[in-house]
Amino acid sequence: MQVGMLWQNEARGGDLPSQIRRAAGYYRRKYGQQPNECYVHPSMLADAGPLEVDGIVVRPLESVLPQHLWLGVGEARVREKVLSAPAVFSPAQRSDE
């Protein structure tokens, strides 16, 4: 993931999955798509290692500050959307003429 949304958990309450669900809901409303990756500071995982919350893979990343979530769409899913998009041709490029 190269681009994502940084979410600061101001409430600092609730467990990690509920925090991720809240941030993902905001992400969906703002960007119109479901995030599928979330990076958190390793201390937030409490030695549980990577986990998954509602289809969002949660991974530790030292550079993310504690009490912050970095959500976004993974590169594989971005490439998949680009490859499946319909091609747009200008009139000079059309082969059916």
N, CA, C and O atoms as a DFTB+ gen file, in Angstrom:
388 C
 N C O
     1  1       0.848      -1.171       0.000
     2  2       0.000       0.000       0.000
     3  2       0.891       1.230       0.000
     4  3       1.742       1.392       0.874
     5  1       0.692       2.087      -0.977
     6  2       1.488       3.305      -1.084
     7  2       0.750       4.522      -0.538
     8  3       1.366       5.425       0.028
     9  1      -0.561       4.545      -0.707
    10  2      -1.373       5.680      -0.280
    11  2      -2.484       5.154       0.605
    12  3      -3.083       4.118       0.316
    13  1      -2.756       5.863       1.676
    14  2      -3.820       5.457       2.570
    15  2      -4.285       6.618       3.413
    16  3      -3.837       7.751       3.238
    17  1      -5.181       6.328       4.323
    18  2      -5.719       7.331       5.228
    19  2      -5.172       7.065       6.627
    20  3      -5.259       5.946       7.133
    21  1      -4.614       8.087       7.240
    22  2      -4.123       7.963       8.611
    23  2      -5.244       8.373       9.548
    24  3      -5.791       9.471       9.442
    25  1      -5.574       7.487      10.457
    26  2      -6.680       7.698      11.393
    27  2      -6.118       7.758      12.802
    28  3      -5.453       6.823      13.248
    29  1      -6.379       8.847      13.501
    30  2      -5.958       8.958      14.896
    31  2      -7.130       8.561      15.766
    32  3      -8.224       9.109      15.637
    33  1      -6.903       7.621      16.638
    34  2      -7.959       7.150      17.517
    35  2      -8.025       8.069      18.732
    36  3      -7.329       7.848      19.723
    37  1      -8.862       9.098      18.651
    38  2      -8.959      10.070      19.730
    39  2      -9.636       9.495      20.961
    40  3      -9.272       9.845      22.084
    41  1     -10.609       8.624      20.772
    42  2     -11.348       8.067      21.903
    43  2     -10.469       7.167      22.758
    44  3     -10.669       7.070      23.969
    45  1      -9.501       6.511      22.136
    46  2      -8.600       5.576      22.824
    47  2      -9.354       4.519      23.627
    48  3      -8.819       3.950      24.579
    49  1     -10.557       4.273      23.245
    50  2     -11.358       3.268      23.933
    51  2     -11.740       2.157      22.981
    52  3     -11.616       2.291      21.764
    53  1     -12.194       1.086      23.535
    54  2     -12.610      -0.045      22.713
    55  2     -11.424      -0.880      22.281
    56  3     -10.268      -0.473      22.396
    57  1     -11.742      -2.042      21.790
    58  2     -10.686      -2.929      21.332
    59  2     -10.267      -2.564      19.908
    60  3     -10.939      -1.782      19.235
    61  1      -9.177      -3.125      19.467
    62  2      -8.625      -2.808      18.152
    63  2      -9.606      -3.111      17.018
    64  3      -9.766      -2.273      16.131
    65  1     -10.272      -4.272      17.005
    66  2     -11.225      -4.523      15.920
    67  2     -12.326      -3.465      15.821
    68  3     -12.691      -3.072      14.713
    69  1     -12.859      -2.999      16.941
    70  2     -13.913      -1.975      16.865
    71  2     -13.355      -0.644      16.383
    72  3     -14.053       0.097      15.691
    73  1     -12.113      -0.325      16.732
    74  2     -11.474       0.890      16.232
    75  2     -11.296       0.811      14.721
    76  3     -11.526       1.791      14.013
    77  1     -10.888      -0.356      14.229
    78  2     -10.684      -0.550      12.790
    79  2     -12.009      -0.455      12.058
    80  3     -12.078       0.161      10.994
    81  1     -13.066      -1.050      12.602
    82  2     -14.388      -0.981      11.965
    83  2     -14.867       0.471      11.860
    84  3     -15.418       0.873      10.835
    85  1     -14.660       1.239      12.903
    86  2     -15.080       2.653      12.892
    87  2     -14.310       3.434      11.821
    88  3     -14.903       4.189      11.051
    89  1     -12.992       3.250      11.778
    90  2     -12.164       3.938      10.784
    91  2     -12.519       3.476       9.370
    92  3     -12.555       4.292       8.449
    93  1     -12.778       2.190       9.189
    94  2     -13.127       1.657       7.869
    95  2     -14.464       2.218       7.399
    96  3     -14.636       2.479       6.209
    97  1     -15.405       2.406       8.307
    98  2     -16.690       3.006       7.945
    99  2     -16.505       4.420       7.426
   100  3     -17.116       4.811       6.432
   101  1     -15.668       5.178       8.096
   102  2     -15.366       6.536       7.643
   103  2     -14.675       6.495       6.266
   104  3     -15.007       7.278       5.375
   105  1     -13.725       5.587       6.107
   106  2     -12.996       5.441       4.837
   107  2     -13.975       5.148       3.693
   108  3     -13.884       5.748       2.622
   109  1     -14.908       4.223       3.929
   110  2     -15.897       3.872       2.891
   111  2     -16.741       5.079       2.502
   112  3     -16.979       5.318       1.318
   113  1     -17.197       5.842       3.500
   114  2     -18.019       7.021       3.204
   115  2     -17.221       8.080       2.450
   116  3     -17.740       8.710       1.529
   117  1     -15.980       8.274       2.832
   118  2     -15.163       9.329       2.232
   119  2     -14.657       8.966       0.837
   120  3     -14.698       9.797      -0.071
   121  1     -14.177       7.723       0.657
   122  2     -13.526       7.333      -0.590
   123  2     -14.357       6.395      -1.476
   124  3     -13.959       6.111      -2.605
   125  1     -15.480       5.921      -0.992
   126  2     -16.359       5.094      -1.805
   127  2     -15.888       3.682      -2.062
   128  3     -16.377       3.029      -2.984
   129  1     -14.950       3.194      -1.270
   130  2     -14.516       1.808      -1.408
   131  2     -14.075       1.265      -0.059
   132  3     -13.776       2.017       0.869
   133  1     -14.044      -0.045       0.023
   134  2     -13.675      -0.723       1.263
   135  2     -12.160      -0.856       1.348
   136  3     -11.544      -1.360       0.410
   137  1     -11.538      -0.420       2.446
   138  2     -10.108      -0.677       2.593
   139  2      -9.887      -2.169       2.813
   140  3     -10.762      -2.867       3.327
   141  1      -8.711      -2.651       2.420
   142  2      -8.419      -4.069       2.653
   143  2      -7.111      -4.273       3.406
   144  3      -6.719      -5.408       3.678
   145  1      -6.429      -3.168       3.745
   146  2      -5.206      -3.257       4.540
   147  2      -5.227      -2.194       5.623
   148  3      -5.755      -1.099       5.429
   149  1      -4.645      -2.532       6.765
   150  2      -4.516      -1.596       7.878
   151  2      -3.193      -1.881       8.577
   152  3      -2.887      -3.020       8.929
   153  1      -2.420      -0.823       8.767
   154  2      -1.155      -0.949       9.488
   155  2      -1.276      -0.221      10.813
   156  3      -1.826       0.878      10.885
   157  1      -0.752      -0.851      11.869
   158  2      -0.788      -0.280      13.214
   159  2       0.593      -0.426      13.853
   160  3       1.415      -1.229      13.410
   161  1       0.831       0.353      14.889
   162  2       2.073       0.197      15.643
   163  2       2.071      -1.205      16.257
   164  3       1.025      -1.673      16.707
   165  1       3.210      -1.876      16.283
   166  2       3.258      -3.250      16.823
   167  2       2.712      -3.377      18.246
   168  3       2.182      -4.428      18.603
   169  1       2.828      -2.341      19.054
   170  2       2.325      -2.413      20.428
   171  2       0.800      -2.553      20.478
   172  3       0.259      -3.002      21.488
   173  1       0.116      -2.182      19.426
   174  2      -1.347      -2.277      19.409
   175  2      -1.837      -3.694      19.141
   176  3      -2.998      -4.008      19.403
   177  1      -0.969      -4.545      18.626
   178  2      -1.368      -5.926      18.346
   179  2      -1.172      -6.846      19.544
   180  3      -1.668      -7.973      19.541
   181  1      -0.472      -6.393      20.546
   182  2      -0.280      -7.179      21.774
   183  2       0.187      -8.596      21.487
   184  3      -0.371      -9.559      22.012
   185  1       1.213      -8.721      20.652
   186  2       1.820     -10.008      20.320
   187  2       0.881     -10.977      19.621
   188  3       1.189     -12.164      19.512
   189  1      -0.249     -10.496      19.152
   190  2      -1.187     -11.377      18.455
   191  2      -0.743     -11.625      17.020
   192  3      -1.204     -12.571      16.381
   193  1       0.151     -10.778      16.509
   194  2       0.584     -10.921      15.130
   195  2      -0.473     -10.381      14.188
   196  3      -1.433      -9.747      14.626
   197  1      -0.306     -10.627      12.899
   198  2      -1.286     -10.144      11.930
   199  2      -2.669     -10.734      12.201
   200  3      -2.791     -11.889      12.610
   201  1      -3.690      -9.947      11.973
   202  2      -5.053     -10.438      12.121
   203  2      -5.910      -9.852      11.009
   204  3      -5.439      -9.021      10.233
   205  1      -7.157     -10.277      10.927
   206  2      -8.071      -9.798       9.902
   207  2      -9.375      -9.365      10.560
   208  3      -9.917     -10.071      11.410
   209  1      -9.875      -8.188      10.153
   210  2     -11.120      -7.645      10.695
   211  2     -12.015      -7.292       9.520
   212  3     -11.724      -6.351       8.781
   213  1     -13.091      -8.029       9.338
   214  2     -14.057      -7.757       8.264
   215  2     -13.389      -7.622       6.894
   216  3     -13.727      -6.717       6.131
   217  1     -12.459      -8.497       6.578
   218  2     -11.785      -8.481       5.284
   219  2     -10.613      -7.521       5.196
   220  3     -10.011      -7.376       4.132
   221  1     -10.283      -6.868       6.292
   222  2      -9.148      -5.944       6.335
   223  2      -7.993      -6.643       7.045
   224  3      -8.109      -7.013       8.213
   225  1      -6.886      -6.821       6.340
   226  2      -5.709      -7.458       6.926
   227  2      -4.981      -6.401       7.762
   228  3      -4.650      -5.322       7.271
   229  1      -4.741      -6.731       9.026
   230  2      -4.093      -5.803       9.959
   231  2      -2.675      -6.299      10.208
   232  3      -2.454      -7.440      10.612
   233  1      -1.717      -5.403       9.952
   234  2      -0.311      -5.778      10.093
   235  2       0.419      -4.748      10.949
   236  3       0.044      -3.576      10.975
   237  1       1.463      -5.191      11.647
   238  2       2.268      -4.241      12.425
   239  2       3.242      -3.489      11.521
   240  3       3.768      -4.040      10.555
   241  1       3.468      -2.223      11.856
   242  2       4.439      -1.404      11.138
   243  2       5.003      -0.393      12.125
   244  3       4.278       0.451      12.652
   245  1       6.295      -0.487      12.366
   246  2       6.968       0.334      13.368
   247  2       6.816       1.834      13.115
   248  3       6.794       2.617      14.065
   249  1       6.711       2.243      11.859
   250  2       6.649       3.669      11.560
   251  2       5.276       4.304      11.803
   252  3       5.147       5.526      11.724
   253  1       4.255       3.502      12.095
   254  2       2.941       4.048      12.432
   255  2       2.941       4.355      13.929
   256  3       3.309       3.512      14.747
   257  1       2.521       5.575      14.275
   258  2       2.500       5.978      15.684
   259  2       1.478       5.170      16.469
   260  3       0.464       4.747      15.913
   261  1       1.734       4.949      17.760
   262  2       0.721       4.295      18.597
   263  2      -0.592       5.092      18.549
   264  3      -0.582       6.314      18.400
   265  1      -1.694       4.395      18.674
   266  2      -3.039       4.974      18.624
   267  2      -3.388       5.569      17.272
   268  3      -4.260       6.434      17.190
   269  1      -2.727       5.127      16.206
   270  2      -3.031       5.544      14.842
   271  2      -3.252       4.292      13.987
   272  3      -2.676       3.236      14.250
   273  1      -4.078       4.430      12.982
   274  2      -4.324       3.369      12.013
   275  2      -4.039       3.933      10.633
   276  3      -4.419       5.066      10.336
   277  1      -3.383       3.168       9.799
   278  2      -3.135       3.566       8.414
   279  2      -3.909       2.591       7.540
   280  3      -3.496       1.443       7.369
   281  1      -5.034       3.045       6.982
   282  2      -5.920       2.197       6.182
   283  2      -5.832       2.550       4.718
   284  3      -5.574       3.698       4.354
   285  1      -6.048       1.557       3.882
   286  2      -6.064       1.809       2.445
   287  2      -6.344       0.552       1.662
   288  3      -6.742      -0.478       2.208
   289  1      -6.126       0.664       0.371
   290  2      -6.348      -0.444      -0.549
   291  2      -4.983      -0.946      -1.001
   292  3      -4.154      -0.166      -1.470
   293  1      -4.753      -2.234      -0.861
   294  2      -3.482      -2.834      -1.236
   295  2      -3.212      -2.743      -2.720
   296  3      -4.140      -2.657      -3.525
   297  1      -1.952      -2.761      -3.078
   298  2      -1.528      -2.603      -4.475
   299  2      -2.110      -3.674      -5.388
   300  3      -2.453      -3.374      -6.532
   301  1      -2.228      -4.896      -4.925
   302  2      -2.768      -5.965      -5.772
   303  2      -4.200      -5.651      -6.172
   304  3      -4.584      -5.884      -7.318
   305  1      -4.990      -5.129      -5.256
   306  2      -6.375      -4.802      -5.567
   307  2      -6.466      -3.599      -6.498
   308  3      -7.354      -3.546      -7.349
   309  1      -5.563      -2.634      -6.351
   310  2      -5.539      -1.480      -7.244
   311  2      -5.215      -1.940      -8.662
   312  3      -5.891      -1.535      -9.608
   313  1      -4.194      -2.778      -8.824
   314  2      -3.827      -3.291     -10.147
   315  2      -4.979      -4.083     -10.766
   316  3      -5.241      -3.981     -11.965
   317  1      -5.662      -4.873      -9.938
   318  2      -6.786      -5.673     -10.404
   319  2      -7.887      -4.772     -10.974
   320  3      -8.459      -5.089     -12.017
   321  1      -8.190      -3.657     -10.306
   322  2      -9.217      -2.733     -10.787
   323  2      -8.789      -2.070     -12.092
   324  3      -9.609      -1.889     -12.992
   325  1      -7.525      -1.709     -12.202
   326  2      -7.035      -1.063     -13.416
   327  2      -7.112      -2.021     -14.593
   328  3      -7.538      -1.636     -15.682
   329  1      -6.704      -3.264     -14.383
   330  2      -6.715      -4.239     -15.467
   331  2      -8.122      -4.618     -15.911
   332  3      -8.327      -4.980     -17.069
   333  1      -9.088      -4.539     -15.009
   334  2     -10.448      -4.916     -15.371
   335  2     -11.267      -3.741     -15.906
   336  3     -12.395      -3.934     -16.359
   337  1     -10.718      -2.534     -15.859
   338  2     -11.444      -1.362     -16.360
   339  2     -11.565      -1.435     -17.881
   340  3     -10.653      -1.908     -18.560
   341  1     -12.697      -0.965     -18.412
   342  2     -12.848      -0.995     -19.872
   343  2     -11.861      -0.038     -20.533
   344  3     -11.573       1.043     -20.019
   345  1     -11.362      -0.457     -21.665
   346  2     -10.417       0.384     -22.408
   347  2     -11.165       1.509     -23.099
   348  3     -12.298       1.329     -23.546
   349  1     -10.544       2.646     -23.184
   350  2     -11.131       3.799     -23.863
   351  2     -10.262       4.101     -25.079
   352  3      -9.054       4.305     -24.957
   353  1     -10.884       4.127     -26.242
   354  2     -10.155       4.367     -27.479
   355  2     -10.604       5.681     -28.101
   356  3     -11.786       6.026     -28.075
   357  1      -9.670       6.386     -28.645
   358  2     -10.028       7.565     -29.444
   359  2     -10.432       7.068     -30.815
   360  3     -10.099       5.938     -31.172
   361  1     -11.143       7.877     -31.604
   362  2     -11.573       7.407     -32.936
   363  2     -10.414       6.918     -33.807
   364  3     -10.597       5.999     -34.605
   365  1      -9.235       7.509     -33.671
   366  2      -8.087       7.087     -34.496
   367  2      -7.569       5.714     -34.085
   368  3      -6.904       5.049     -34.879
   369  1      -7.858       5.276     -32.858
   370  2      -7.340       4.005     -32.361
   371  2      -8.287       2.843     -32.586
   372  3      -7.885       1.690     -32.426
   373  1      -9.515       3.106     -32.948
   374  2     -10.498       2.032     -33.093
   375  2     -10.127       1.104     -34.229
   376  3      -9.731       1.561     -35.301
   377  1     -10.248      -0.167     -34.011
   378  2      -9.864      -1.140     -35.027
   379  2     -11.050      -1.650     -35.832
   380  3     -10.862      -2.390     -36.798
   381  1     -12.276      -1.268     -35.452
   382  2     -13.456      -1.780     -36.136
   383  2     -13.912      -0.881     -37.280
   384  3     -14.984      -1.109     -37.841
   385  1     -13.148       0.108     -37.632
   386  2     -13.529       0.997     -38.731
   387  2     -12.857       0.606     -40.010
   388  3     -13.066       1.249     -41.038
